Amino acid sequence: MARTTKGTQQKRRSKGDGSLFPNKRGGWTARYRKKGLPDKEFNAPTKGEAKALLDDWKIKVAIQDAITSNIKVQDYANKYLFRKSLMVEAGKFKQTSLDRLEKTYENHLKDTDAFSKTFSNLTADDITATINAKKEILSYSSLKKIYLFWSAMIKTAISLGELPKNFSDILNRVIMPEESVLPVETKEISIIPPEHEQIIKEIAMEPSPNKNERYLYRYGPAIVFLLNTGLRGGELLALGQTSIVPFLGRRGIKITHTLSRVKNREAGSKKKTKMILTPPKYPNSLRTIPLNKEAEFSLSCMMELYDKENL
């Protein structure tokens, strides 16, 4: 209990209740302090107005809206990308994923009107506008990457307590265009027709007229190997001697890595990109593939023709 100047007793305010007092300007100041939040002050001409501002703030704290920062979206985006780079260094985020985030940010979001706003002024329409601004030149899959950047950044901020939990409602109100109305179609993977596959194999393995070379096309055996195994190019380039394993009574290829081209972040390097080995993107990509006779033969050819340190 705290004693007053008149000798009466009054209850001490609980932490988080805030305080009201006259200020030097002849008005009143309301101050709010709570562990985990920055101090907040409100100034008003009268005690009643100051108290109203304080009470409104206390309601926002109660619904977790008070932690919304006035930081600009662009400033926070740089902070978000920096955190992702630290996760790459810690091995908790793929560098190819960071490169994709940075490319989306630099090409489609940086310096837009939405990114010049603070989060407290950001609306779903602002986010929608960043998508609509590119709908004449990008496919649906590319537009979705813009939305996913917003989504990942905002959800990260919410999980770290830097934005209120109800801020995710903004994402729910973003309007994505229908894929059918977009002038640019999403590229589809084209499948080589079976009748063309044999022709490709024959051309790839065509003998060389040069006596010093076995095949006309140096990487012909690699093409035949890909056609028989269904490997991705990066998976083929990542193969080594230890990738060849016994499997189902024959030789097999064990896929554990893929070779990816990523942004070169080494200080002082003049090369913009570099090649790195990374685990496959999806768990199902970790697999062992049995080799048929044609794949076995093309593998033997590759081991004779190519650098044995890599294969």
Buried (B, 14 or more C-beta within 10 A) or exposed (E): EEEEEEEEEEEEEEEEEBEBEEEEEEBBBBBBBBEEEEEBBBEBEEBEBBBBBBEEBBEBBEEBBBBBBEBBBBEBBEBBBEEBBEBBEEEEBBBBBBBBBBEBBEEBBEEBEBBEBBBEEBEBEBBBBBBBBBBEEBBBEBBBBBBEBBBBBBBBBBEEEBBBEEBBEBBEEBEBEEEEEBEBEEEEEEEEEEEEBEEBBEEBBEEEEEEEEBBBBEBBBBBBBBBBBEBBEBBBBBBEEEBBEEBEEEBBBBBBBBBBEBEBEEEEEEEEEBEBEBEBEEEEBEEBBBBEEBBBBBBEBBBEBBEEEEB
